[in-house]
Amino acid sequence: MSNAASLSASPGSILTITGPTAVGKTEMSLDVAETLDAEIVSVDSRQVYEELTIGTAKPPPSAQERVPHHFIGERSLHEPLSAGDYADAANKRIRTILDRGHRPLVVGGATLYLHALQFRLADIPDVDDAVRNRLEQRLDEEGKEALYEELQEVDPVQAEKNDPTKTQRVIRALEVYHGTGKPLTYYHENQPEPPFSYTTVVLNRDRQKLYDRINQRVDRMLDSGLLDEVRAVMDIDGVQLDEPPLSTIGYREPIQHLRGEIDYDEMVQLVKRNTRRYAKRQLTWFRRYDEYTWMDAPNTTPADVLEHYESE
């Protein structure tokens, strides 16, 4: 298979390459994109910010010169991008790419952002803060059992999904019910259909080898000046250090170190450990989707990915 014209994937089916952090998505996606004459639509909740480069493992300039990339360094930290906002923007960008006669290739491992793009999120109206405040007060006065019992009455489907001990999730479900007059289940069952269908490949590796790659990547980030990048970000006026994306792995720990809360060695150990745990959570998340196809990264070629795409 030598060119995009030989592919027979149905129009509207968007090839997606995902997988845990450090698995090798960037390398694979560049070769696949060149064969498809595709433009890469990044699904990364942090690479979208121009101030965050080293700690997010952004594709290097050479990669962005080889293949057009979208949602890489397009926003400022002063312009947070939620998963729902990302999905809306990405759908518009995908349509623009298609209108130019190119193919979009979705690449990235931000699980909630990918879900929002492929399956949409429930369109839940905003609820007045006073509703949550009243529920928080009731939690203190009546206890979590009383709130869970109410959820069982007003939204039994959601109650069945919820762990009664996860009080914030119970409160969120009741907040939606009291604030909108409809149970949370209603919004999940009536969420809008996504405009495109997707063929998704999950790249994976032997767990220990993946962890070794993660550890090596963290070392490279630090050698490349991660702490200098974090210092610069901490000096930006108005940036919230205790909220995403800076409260996430790879930035949270260096911020703690630069504040004097942990020493350098502990910072390194925490970044590596937390990144490994994140990769494990990503893999668990991807297993939720029966329609995803798993491939062993070391033994998978771009031709293998494209052959699978063609067969869908």
N, C-alpha and C positions, 0 to 999 in steps of 0.2 A: 504494500500500500504506500504509494509515493506522494500522493497529493490529496488535497481536500476534496477535489472533484470526484475521487474514487469512493468517497464515503457515502453511505446511503442512509445514515441516521435521519429519522423523520424530522421535518422542519419543526422547530419549537422544542426539540429535545436538546437540552443543554448539558454538555459534558462537564462533570465536576470531579476534581481530584482533591481528596481530603485525606486526613490522617492525623496522628498525634504530632505534636511539636518535634522537630528535628528528625522526622522520618525520611525526609528527602523529597518533599513536594515541589520545591522550587526547581530543582534540577530536572525532574520529570516533566513538569509543566512547560518549561521552555521548549524542550524538544517536541512535545505534543502540539504546542501552540504553533510552532513554525510549520509543522506538517499540515495543520488544519487551516493555516492562514488566519489564526484566531488572535483575539485580544484578550488578555487575562483580566478577569474581574476578581480582585482580591476579596476574600472573606476573612478579614482580620480586624478585630476590634481595636487594635492599637497602631498597626502600621498606617492607618488612615491619617494619623496626626503627624504633621511636619516636624515637630520638635522631637519625636521619638524615633530613633533610627537604630542605634546599636542594640539597645535592650529589646527591640522587637524583631531583630533579625530581618530587617527589610531586604528585599532583593537589591543587590548592588546596582549601581548605575549601568554597568555592562549588561546586566540582565534586562533592565528597563529599555536599553537601547536596542536589544535584540527583538523584543516583543513589547508592544504597547501594553501598559498596565493601568488599571483603574483602581481608585481608592487607596493609592499609596501616597502619603504625605499631602493629601488634598485639603485637610482641615487643620485648624489651630486647636490647641487644648482648650481654648475659650469657647469652642463650638462643639460640645459633646454630641456624639452620634449614638443614639440608641439602636437596638436591634431592629425595631420596627421602622425607624427612620432610614436605617441602612437598606432594609429590604425595599422600601419605596424608591429610594434613590437608585439602587442597583437594577431594579426592574426597568426604570427609565433608561439607564445606561445600556442595558442589554438590548433594548429596543433600538436605541441609536446605533449600536454596533451592527445589528442585523440590517438596519436600513442602509448602512454603508456597504453592505455586501460581504461583511466579515462574520466570523463566528465568535461568539463569546465562549471563553473557557473559564469556568469558575474554579478558583483555587484558594484553599485556606482551611484552617481548622477551628475557627471560632464557632463553637457548637450552636449557641443560641442564635447567632447571626445567620448561620447556614440554615437552621430550621426556619427562621423567619422568612428567608428568601425562598426556600423550596416549598414550604407548607403554609406560610403566613402565620401571623399571630392573631389571636382573638382581638377584635376591635371593641375594646371596653371603654366606655365613656369615662372621663375624669370624674372623680368623686370628691366632694368637698372635704377638706381636712377635718372639719368638725365631726364628721361621721366616724372617722378613725379615732379621733380623740375620745369620743363617747364610748367606743368599744374598748379602748385601752383602759378607760376608767372602770368599765364593767368587769374587765379582766381582774383588776385589783380588788374589786368589791365582791364579785360573784365566783371568781375562779375559772380556770380553763375548762373544767368539765361542763359548766353551765353553757359556755359559749359553744362548745363542740356539740352539745345536745341540741342547741338551737340550729346549728348548721345541719344536723341530721334531719331536722324538721323542714327547713326551707330549701335545702339543696342536698338531698340524700346521695345523689351520684357523686358530687364533689366530696362529701363527707366520707364516703367509702374510699376515695383515693387519698384522703388526708390522714396523716399520722396525728392522732389527738394531742400528742405532746408538742407538735410543731405549732405553737400558738400563733405565730405571725402569719402562717398560711391560713389558719382558721379565721383569724381576724380579717385577712385580705378577702376571703370568700364572703364573709358577712358584710364587710365594707361595700363590696359590689352589690350585694342584695339590697342592703338598706339605702345605698346611694342611688341606685338605678331602678329599683323595683323588680329587677330580674335576677335570677340566680347566675352565678358564674358559669355553670354548665350551659346555660342558654347561649352565652357568647362563644364558648368553645365549639358548640354544635352548629353555630351559624356564622362561623368566621368565613371571610371571603375566599374564594378559590384562587390559587396562584395562577398568574398568566402564562407560565411556561412549565413544561415537564422537564425532568432531569434524569440523566444517567450518571450514577455516582460510583466512583471507585475509591475505596479506602485503602491507602497504602499502609502496610504494617511491617514490623521487623521483630525478630527475636527480642524478647523483653530486655535481656541483659545488654544486648548490643545497642538497643535503642537507648537505654540508660547511659551507656558509655558515650554515645553520640551527644546526648544532652549534657553530660559533664564536660565533654570537650568543647561544646559550643559555649557554655558558660565561661570557660577559661579564655576562649577567643574573644568573647565580648569584653571581658575585663582587660585583656591585653590591648584591645582596640580603643579603650578609653571610656568604658561605660560609666565610671565614676565621674569623669569630667562632664559627660552628657547629663547625668543626674544633677550635678551641681548647677549646671546652667538652667535646667528646668526648675529647680528649687528657687532660683532667683527671679523667675517670671512673676510679675505682679498678678494677683488674682487667681492663680492656679491652685486648685484644691488638692493638696498632697494626700489627704485621707479619703479620697473618692476615686473611682475608676476614671482614667486608666492608670493613675499613678499609685493606687493602692493595690495593684496587681503584682504578680510574681515578676521579679527582675527589676522592679523599681521600688517596691515597698522595702525590700531588705537593704538596698544601698542607701535609701533615705534614712532608715534606722541607723545604719552605720555612720553616715555623715552627721547625724544628730548626736552621735556619741552613745547611742543606746546599746549597740553591739559592736564587737571588735571585727577586724577584717576577716579573720579566719571563720568566725561564726557566720558572717554575712555570706561568704562563699558557700559554706556548707548548706545554709538555709536556701539559697537560690537554687542550688543543685537538687536538694531534696524536694523542695516545693515544686520545681519544674517536673521532676519525675512523677510526683503525685498527680500533677495536672495532666500529664500524658496518660496516666492510668485512668483518670476520670474521662478524658476524651474518648479513649477506647471503649469504656463502658457505655458512654452516650451513643457512639456510633452503632453499637450492637442493638440498639432499639429499632433500627430500621431494616426490615427484612429485604427491602428492595436494593440495599447497598451491596456492592460486590467487593469482596476483600481480595487484595493481591499482596504477595510478599515482595516488598520493595527491592531487595537485592537481586531477585530472580525475575523481575518484571521489566520489560523493555517498553519504550513508547509505542512500538508496534503492537504489543500485547494490549495496551490500553485502548488503542485505536481499533483494534480488531473487536474488542468487547463492545465498544461504542457502536460500531457498524452493525453488530449483531442484535442490538436492542431494537 
